[in-house]
Amino acid sequence: MNEPLIQRHWLTLAAPKVAPALATSTVLILGRIWNANGAEHSVGNAALMVVLAAGAASAGAFASAGRAGDPVIAGTAFAASGGLALAGVAGYADGLPLPLLLWVLATATAYGIAARYWRTDRRDTVAYERQTTVRREEHGHVERVEALRAGAQIEVARSGAAYAEQLAMALISRAALPGFNPQALTDAGLPELPPGNITKEH
């Protein structure tokens, strides 16, 4: 059984590893652009970002609550809450140290959360590859056994046909000799020679 080989582009492999840093960096840059356009020390803008971040965190807590919680929705909501908080601080603060500190914390947290999903995905991939290898080996073993069995049956049939041909030739040759008695062969339990062959030889 042949499995299709899929070779992914290196950008496809690198994109998930870069995505958390790219997301937090984008939020930081946009927050600083917002700061340069009048958000610095703006209480109204800061209050808006606090309300939005709190709303996103509440949505994440609601999504993760209960036994039927959706971890994808909860993770997205918490990520949005952290991004809004980072954007609010980056827009309100008048210097870079605090926004950069929050950016580092947010990036580290994002990678910590993503690493757990990467480990789960890696385990699933390894398990799938192992099952595929085992299934391929089982199919290959079955094919080899069937090929050996078919070869043995063909060899047995060929040997049987060769033996039957040799026996027939021996009987025909024996029938051509003087004093041949077909009844003696029958009494000995050997196959009886067809009458046409006896007549032809005599």
Salt bridges, closest charged atoms under 4 A:
GLU3 OE2 - ARG135 NH2 3.99
GLU40 OE2 - HIS41 NE2 3.70
ASP94 OD2 - HIS41 NE2 3.63
GLU146 OE2 - ARG149 NH1 3.34
GLU155 OE1 - ARG158 NH1 2.98
